[in-house]
Amino acid sequence: MTRVIRKIRKAFTRTPEAGFTWTVEDFNRAKNWAKSEDDPDNPSRSLWDRVYSPRKDSVDILHELNMFLDK
């Protein structure tokens, strides 16, 4: 079921053309984008599930997502 939701999200979410900056708007865009992408190592999870942890700072999360954009 989560894969279906992820595919629907992907239809409405644009792939960013440039890296994310350190603003609230970019964090929300990054979050929406990461929830629509598959984890490269485990396709049953989203990229957001891989990157997000309540213990991490938002800057660290954005940095990791930017590394995935560069690949």
N, C-alpha and C positions, 0 to 999 in steps of 0.2 A: 504494500500500500504506500509506503514511503517513497518508493521509486516513481509511482504514478504522480504523487504530489510534487516530487522534484521535477518531473518532466513538464508539468503544468507551470510551475514556477519559471522554468527555463524559457518557456514560450513568451513570458511577459517580462523577463529580465534581460537587459542588454549586457553584452560582454564589454567590460571597460576597455577603452583604447589606451589609456595611460594609467600609471600607478595611482594608488590612493594616497591622498595627503592626510594630514593629521587634523581633520575637522570632524565635527559630529555628523554632518551630512555625508561625508565620504565613508565614515564608519558604518552608517546605516546602509549606504549603497553596497559596501563591501560585504556586509552581513547578508543582505538579500542575494547578492551574487553568489556568495559561498554556499548558501543554503540550496542553491539551484545546481551546483556542480557536484559531481561524484568525487569521492576520495580516490586518488590514484592507486593506493594500496589495497583498499577495501571498498569495492563499489556499492556495498550495501549501506554505507554511511555517506553522509554529505561531507563536503570539505569543511563546512562550519563545525561539524562534530569533531573533526580531527584537530582543528586549530584552536577552538574556543575552550577556555578554562576560566572559571571565576577567579582563580588566583593570578591570572596574567593581566598585565596592564593592556589597555587598548592599543597603545603604541606597538607593543610586541605582537599583538594579533594582526594589526595592519601590516607590519613588517613581513610576517609570515605569508600573508595573503599576497603581498606584492611580489614575494619570491615565486609564488605559484603563477602569477601573471607573466613573469619574465620567461618562464619555461616554454 
